[in-house]
Amino acid sequence: MCSPEHFAVEYAINPWMDVTMPVDPELAVKQWDRLRETLVGLGHEVHLLTPEPGLPDMVFAANGAFVVDGTVYGAQFMHEQRAAEAAAHRAFYESQGWRFIAPSETNEGEGDFAYLPEAHGGLILAGHGFRTELPAHAEAQEALARPVVSLRLVDPRFYHLDVALASLDDGNIVYYPGAFSAASQKVLAQLFPDAVVADDGDALAFGLNLVSDGRNVVLNSEASRLAGKLKAAGYTPVPVELAELKKGGGSVKCCVAELRH
Ligand code: ARG
């Protein structure tokens, strides 16, 4: 995770960002701290990346890389404004001795990649259409040696995979069908017949942008209907308030890069 000390909305690279809307960085830090404490309270270890001035979106740490079984596939951001974040993530992984593979294709890390270790023997789901480019899916498959299923995102409000789909445990997902092309919806229905399906309201409340440890599902508090569905499916929803970061177009998952040893 990376503190939103320098968080701001200075440019608009997704439909949620409005440069005329005031942002309270102190409140952002407070809310983000609660998220960090929540994860630690659930027994998880949180490493921190040092935020850098001039990189206002650095709090969205999920975009910096994608890690599967100790191998890190680095990010290459779509927009110039975020390009320099990739080096900070790379330095973190290299200093910790992770095997790092530098990308040559545009991709935004866990923003557009999800990993399901128990689904069909270990599957990577990958989004394209807005940020991550299709050739990066093939590159990730070669780097990480897992089959990659390409899914096409069609609604600009859901510009990353992680605002439309999340893993709930090692084998199952929750997703919002409306974010995907009709063909990709068919693919998801075939691969995950038992998935939890979210509605428009859940998705627009950033409910899908969640982090689950297989039991506890940490999600945006505005997504109360989704919390109910997750409870009915046997999970424990843990709501957190992240309204300030929503102004940047992100929520829980965007703030967390998962370290998979
Ligand atoms: N403002 C950031 C951007 O548009 C938000 C990134 C959200 N991160 C995520 N993993 N969906 O790039």
Boltz pocket constraint, residues with backbone or C-beta under 6 A from the ligand:
constraints:
  - pocket:
      binder: B
      contacts: [[A, 13], [A, 14], [A, 17], [A, 57], [A, 60], [A, 62], [A, 63], [A, 82], [A, 108], [A, 110], [A, 111], [A, 160], [A, 162], [A, 163], [A, 248], [A, 249], [A, 250], [A, 251], [A, 253], [A, 254], [A, 255]]
      max_distance: 6.0
